[in-house]
Amino acid sequence: MIWLDTLVQGILLGGLYALFAAGLSLVFGIMRLVNLAHGDLIVFAAYLVLMGVTLLGLSPWIAALVAMPLMFGLGWLLQTVVLNRVLGKDILPPLLVTFGLSVALQNGLLEAFSADSRRIPAGSLEGASLDLGLVTVGVMPLLTFASAIVVIVALNGLFYHTALGRAFRATSDDAVTAGLMGIEPKRIFAMATGIAMVVVTIAALYLGMRSNFDPSIGPARLIYAFEAVIIGGLGSLWGTLAGGVIIGVAQTFGAAVNPEWQILAGHIAFLVVMLLKPRGLFPRAVD
Amino acid sequence: MLLQTHGLTANYGQFRALFGVDIAVAAGECVAIIGANGAGKSTLMRAITGVIRNEPAMVLHRGEPIGALSSAEVMKRGIAMVPEGRRLFPSLSVEENLLIGGQVRKAPGPWNLEAIYELFPILRERRRNPGTALSGGQQQMVAIGRALMSNPELLLCDEISLGLAPVVIRDIYAALPKIRAGGAAIVVVEQDIGKALAVADRVYCMMEGRVTLTAKAADVSRQQIHTAYFGEAA
């Protein structure tokens, strides 16, 4: 029974990793940009939500709702002012710029909030659990997983059933020809990064409510997100969820065997998938 | 004039591809631009549509300088292009490929999804397929339909017969008079001189980045074209 419990906990943990990864997957899928500051942006958003809770006295949910448009604006600006200038045939400039952004964000957060670890207070939800008979699951991990599903369904709906999504896909296929359709690729990219930052805010909310965070933890979140995206197959959102679940399950089983093996087991699972399916589990046909 | 170029130049890095090209297209007119491979025809299309940017006054739309505008801004003014090689979006279905053509510029006019399906009935049957799963000729129909969806004033068709079977080319060219009847001016870039002259009012011939002949399609002689096309007398 303990193994079933471990499996369920792992799947639910995968929801958190999928949330970390969904924004990364979105941005990569549309503009082939690997944002190395993604993890730090999640941490930044967690502090933003925390400030809403501590300074304005909002509930974490309302604070996240307030943070979402702010993060959207930040993503829009970041893309318009910085990233659009370095996007091109050479993939190195955007990598360097986002790496620099990552360093700057970490140090900025350290300056503003110190190295003390913090947590977004979630009230009674923190310890709440549901007895499902065979297993007992925490309400918070369940909410996280449900949110990941909602985010992925919403992003897929946006992608495949709206005019904006059509423009996203067309620009991703061929930005020059998209321009001939009257679409400004740079505006599409700004919109995509803005939306990715809204997803980042949701990820940040759960990150901050479920565990302690401090300015230095961004890069590790990036690694989990990255692994989830690559396991899933670049650009596939359901694949990203599967990737998150695989890492989550590997981590909880690793931890069940020996607590020191938690992180390592996740990375090993990633390597095994890469050995067996180098293009990920659900690669896009057009790549 | 609907569209004019004045001393239009274009470079690919150090290589100059256009040397002061002057062409003009009147509203409702059909103009053919012919020339051998590498004559600069497609570069001219890319320069007009803002894929290659220029000095503002090198391209005029109804007298206004548009040479420095982005391709999206040029398109919003009613200049749509059927690009060489069709360039359909592989992630989009046939219908989505059509819809995206009219997504940004929604001008009133004869063209909408229904009208495109009437022009090219096969596309209606294939509307759910990925655009790139179609035959070359059907893809060309999608590319033309996609450009028409914005109800352009000017339709630029870059090498629409390239790589297609003669029977398919005939079908595609049969659509051009209907497109003209809808009010759009058309520029046809072609290597096939016979096809181009059959549909055009006027013809420009290009060679090595320059216009070497400007003539009415009905008046031009085989000798004139040969000289302009190859740079030597027949």
Chai-1 contact restraints between the chains, C-beta under 6 A:
chainA,res_idxA,chainB,res_idxB,connection_type,confidence,min_distance_angstrom,max_distance_angstrom,comment,restraint_id
A,A163,B,Q103,contact,1.0,0.0,6.0,A-B,restraint_1
A,R166,B,E96,contact,1.0,0.0,6.0,A-B,restraint_2
A,R166,B,I100,contact,1.0,0.0,6.0,A-B,restraint_3
A,R169,B,S91,contact,1.0,0.0,6.0,A-B,restraint_4
A,A170,B,F89,contact,1.0,0.0,6.0,A-B,restraint_5
A,A170,B,I100,contact,1.0,0.0,6.0,A-B,restraint_6
A,D173,B,F89,contact,1.0,0.0,6.0,A-B,restraint_7
A,D173,B,P90,contact,1.0,0.0,6.0,A-B,restraint_8
A,D173,B,S91,contact,1.0,0.0,6.0,A-B,restraint_9
A,T177,B,R87,contact,1.0,0.0,6.0,A-B,restraint_10
A,G179,B,S71,contact,1.0,0.0,6.0,A-B,restraint_11
A,G179,B,A72,contact,1.0,0.0,6.0,A-B,restraint_12
A,L180,B,S71,contact,1.0,0.0,6.0,A-B,restraint_13
A,L180,B,M75,contact,1.0,0.0,6.0,A-B,restraint_14
A,L180,B,M81,contact,1.0,0.0,6.0,A-B,restraint_15
A,M181,B,I100,contact,1.0,0.0,6.0,A-B,restraint_16
A,M181,B,G101,contact,1.0,0.0,6.0,A-B,restraint_17
A,G182,B,A72,contact,1.0,0.0,6.0,A-B,restraint_18
A,G182,B,M75,contact,1.0,0.0,6.0,A-B,restraint_19
A,G182,B,K76,contact,1.0,0.0,6.0,A-B,restraint_20
A,G182,B,V104,contact,1.0,0.0,6.0,A-B,restraint_21
A,G182,B,R105,contact,1.0,0.0,6.0,A-B,restraint_22
A,I183,B,A72,contact,1.0,0.0,6.0,A-B,restraint_23
A,E184,B,A72,contact,1.0,0.0,6.0,A-B,restraint_24
A,V286,B,P90,contact,1.0,0.0,6.0,A-B,restraint_25
A,V286,B,S91,contact,1.0,0.0,6.0,A-B,restraint_26
